[in-house]
Amino acid sequence: TGAGFPGMVLKLARPDLRLTLLEATRKKVFFLRALSDRLRLPDVEIHHGRAGAPPFPGEGHPRPGAFDVVTARGVAPLPELLPLLAPYRAPTGRLIAMKGPRGDEELAAGERVCHELGLICVERIAYTLPPPGGERLLLCFA
């Protein structure tokens, strides 16, 4: 989740969304649950675990193939990331990877993986963060 970014920000911007977060760090899970309760955000599920791994003991896990949109930021390079995310995507869903200034290099390196997973990059959005931010890239796959 990146301590709730982008998930919690999306929920604040779009309260109508049903949101499921997957976070590997227990401390961040506690924070996200407290934040969700404090802000009284409906339809938010927060799971302690890692994409592509079995659930942590005592924890539920997001259902494979259940999500219209799957986002990730700062998880892994694209060739490693896409196989982790793809199982969670609904058949008509999208994967959105938030990447840094080397996103185009990762996209080129991930072409074979995209082909193997039956994914294509349908949208590429470049943007600049305010100073001292830098260049960023959103890559959307279908």
C-alpha positions, 0 to 999 in steps of 0.5 A: 500500500505504501502506507496508504498511497495511492489507495487511501488517497483514491478512497478520499477522492472517490468515497464510492469505491470499494477498496481492498489494501494489501500491506506487508508491514504489520505496523502499516496495517495497524496505521491504515486500519486506525486511519480508516476507522478515524475517517469513518471510511466505509467499504475498506478492507485492509489485509496483512500480506504480500502479493503473490505469497500465501496469507500471513498467519491469522490473516485473510487475503484478497481474492484472485480475479476479483478486482476491477483495478489493481494499483502498485507503487514501489513494489518491484521492477515491472517485469517482476511486478506484473506477475504479482498483480495479474492474478488479482485482476478481474478479466476486464480489469486494469493494472496500474503501475506507478513508476519513477523516471525509469518507467519507460526502461522498465516497460521495455524490459517487461515486454516479454512478461506482458506478452506471456500474461496477455497484457498490453500497455493501454495508457502511459501518463507522464507527470511531474511532482512539485519540487523537489519531486521529479518525473513520474509515470503511470502505466495502465495495462489491460 
